[in-house]
Amino acid sequence: MTVLAMSAAEITRFDTLMRLDRGEIRVTDAMELLGLARRQVYRLLSRLREDGASGLVSRKRGRPSNRRYSDAFRAEVATLVREHYADFGPTLAREYLAERHGIGLSRETLRRIMLEAGLWQDRAAKRPRPYQPRYRRDCRGELIQVDGSKHWWFEGRGPQCTLLVFIDDATSELMHLEMVGSESTFSYMRATRTYLERHGKPVAFYTDKHSAFRNNTASAKGDGMTHLGRALYRLNIELICANSPQAKGRVERVNATLQDRLVKAMRLHRISTIDQANAFLPSYMAQHNRRFAKAPFDPRDLHRPLAIHDDLEAELVWREQRTVTGALTLHYNKVMFILVPSPATKALARKKVDVCE
């Protein structure tokens, strides 16, 4: 035991006894400073000389109290509470234990037993984690939040499907909505291509850690980028993955709004298929933006037009490498492709090529 592990009172006691041992103070002075009898002072001084500072640490530290209830009794109380009063607080459970079972406990003792048994949570554990609001970006096109919302959008009239949502962080403006069968890499690629052709390139997309955007099982050998992530990188668009749903609260909140308002709007228009929904969404977006969009702090629009070298058809693809055999064949997706012999294909024999889907 070191001095660093001692309490403040024990450190004071150690300092006083060391001064007494060096002859700087008298025994009567030490008795007065410590509030102890002469016999106790000499007993502690003897411990200090034999064991050093650790001799002054209370021998009861780390040991259960002599007045502590036995483990069997505590287990019996926990079982009674679990069987009869599982949703009771300690104060109310204590009253019923005394009234119906003849067990008298203090509220604090019962609270500790319930905490140990997992039947109660203290206030710190119950208190929700605070998520402070993040300031909006200044300009339109500076940050676009993207998310997929799986829901019964057609209620009972059609299958469950997913709505891909693109919302501007600075203005809360719905930039693009697209109904798809499922949240996949290809559906995000199609929606992103439509977005870029309509609005241009934003500075950054802000998404969750869906497998379309982040390779959560990337090995140390790979670069960890997904097919969509690599395409956005080549298009000079930053991809930011949020660490929690609260971090991208703007798109999460609009999902809840759409699950209420859009569902009812499609019900009134008797929409029951994905194609009908996608034909209806542009007019709904315009109505929604008139109601909810806000003016940005900075009037500039940071969307960049597509450059001549930005080939969306070539970039927004599923791209994998394969090796062409000496017989001019390659295997991809459980299919063997046979290349037509020509000067161009013969030059690819035993070389790696990109297969784009």
Secondary structure, 3 states (H helix, E strand, C coil): CCHHHCCHHHHHHHHHHHHHHCCCCCHHHHHHHHCCCHHHHHHHHHHHHHHHHHHHCCCCCCCCCCCCCCHHHHHHHHHHHHHHCCCCCHHHHHHHHHHHHCCCCCHHHHHHHHHHCCCCCCHHHHCCCCCCCCCCCCEECCCEEEEEEEECCCCCCCCCEEEEEEEECCCCCEEEEEEECCCCHHHHHHHHHHHHHHHCECCEEEECCCCCCCCCCCCCCCCCCCHHHHHHHHCCCEEEECCCHHHHHHHHHHHHHHHHHHHHHHHHCCCCCHHHHHHHHHHHHHHHHHHHCCCCCEEEECCECCCCCCCHHHHCCCEEEEECCCCCEEEECCEEEECCCCHHHHCCCCCEEEEEC
